[in-house]
Amino acid sequence: MSPVSTQERPEPALAKKIEAIINRGDAAKAFWGIEVFAPARGRTLYSLNAHRYFLPASVAKLFTTAAALDLLGPDYQFRTVVGARARIDRNGRLLGNLYLVGGGDPDLAGCALPYTPEEKEEACDATRALDQLAEQVAANGVRVVAGDLIVDQSFFAPEPYAPGWAVGDLLWGYGAPVRALSLADNVLTVTVEPGEQANDRGRLTWEPFTRFYDVQNQTWTAPAGAETQLYVRRDPGSRVLEVSGPIALDQKPRRLRVALEEPGEVIGELFRQALERHGVRLLGGMAQRFAPAPPFTAEPGAGLPVVLAEHVSRPLIEDVTLINKVSVNLHAEMLLRMLGRQEPPPAPIGERPRTPLEPPARRADGSAQAGLGVLRAWLANAGVNPNDVELEDGSGLSRSNLVTPHAVMQLLKYADQQAWRPLFVESLAVAGVDGTLEERMKEGPARGRVRAKTGSLGDTTTLAGYVQTTSGETLVFALFLNHRALEGKQAAALVDELCAALAELPPTRAKTEKRK
């Protein structure tokens, strides 16, 4: 008799449950990739196509956020500065340009991060940070800017979109352009409300208020009980934004999140207004800068160039939580480019031997390519085969991304060994409670027991993370569903059934058994 390797031995009862779910009806025609690992048992409980490529959708954010926590640290903070390269005369006149310099802060507004239903409707002035920066500029004695306001975006390479993003994505907030200086998720939130009576024109407002777009209101009020069907049209490169369609008389306000095609121009306009509110007059115009420039380091009175104002972000872990719970694409893309500003870490990651970093085409320049190069080297150090992860972006929006379920499993197992593991797990959505899982698994054994990252893109539904069984055991899982003909809600329901099956897994009785 010889012992059977527990690393390779599946759990028959669990396999039977899983296969009954994935072979039901149209689900059997789809392409499934599944891996379930039990750390306490030291073995894989179920594996199906785990080494095949799948489109990961937003599960790709796990790679970006884990790497950021490991390489930057949970307490990392982003820095946005206002600086000058010319002197200020005794009359408060800045004899040159004023620079607003982006530092990759994904949450410059500093608003409450919406994880739960209670927080979603909290009002927030997205221009608050700009107002605070303008107040500091005035406090440092500037009354007049003789030159221009330069919105400096050079911290990131000028590549707002990733390969594999669909043209249709670029209209909406989830496809907002990536810049080093961003505000309010680079989104214009258009609110549509019905008129006073049927046939009246609908009412439109938008935030932040800007004249960047010529917003044309083609909506009308339909009778109470009618279907609300709102449409947004903006041709690529156009600044005409047309909102059309009926809104029912008894319809609550509808919010449409439209991408700002050139957020730097809007931020410049809003900052100029903030300066004026604090008594600082700008004589010149406004322009954006994308070419790299020397940093602003000196304090007022210590020479040039000088820092006149500074905004420091919240700790990185708060933004990681937003990304993993709510799945904000822009923030994940900004984190990837932030990785692209880093040189390879000088010391080994954890206790694993380092592998040489393959130099990206452009190193430490804030490009997506540089970020992906750093991410690829980090994955090798984390025990993930880099050939199992072919990413084109940091958010999962690209249709060109390919990942194996096993790579996700290895990533989660690596995270389990790190000091930041509790923060990472807490950053994930909780089934039936918050984030993108708030409306899923609201009943049954998986509620409150699953913490995971969701993914949905076209005919793809994915979920990966951790589940605590009813007996208290923790399982690590990756569930991938590609090429489905099922509706999105049907596909999500199947994945949720799989989570329930994992949650009900009975406790282990032995780690090995003898083969007769």
PyMOL commands that set and color helices and strands:
alter all, ss='L'
color gray80, all
select helices_A, chain A and resi 12-22+25-29+57-71+117-119+128-139+167-171+173-175+184-186+263-277+316-326+329-339+368-381+386-388+405-415+421-426+435-437+488-503
alter helices_A, ss='H'
color red, helices_A
select strands_A, chain A and resi 2-3+31-38+43-48+79-84+93-94+98-101+144-145+149-152+187-193+203-207+214-222+231-233+240-248+254-259+281-282+286-289+306-312+389-390+402-403+429-430+450-457+460-468+474-482+514-515
alter strands_A, ss='S'
color yellow, strands_A
deselect
rebuild
show_as cartoon
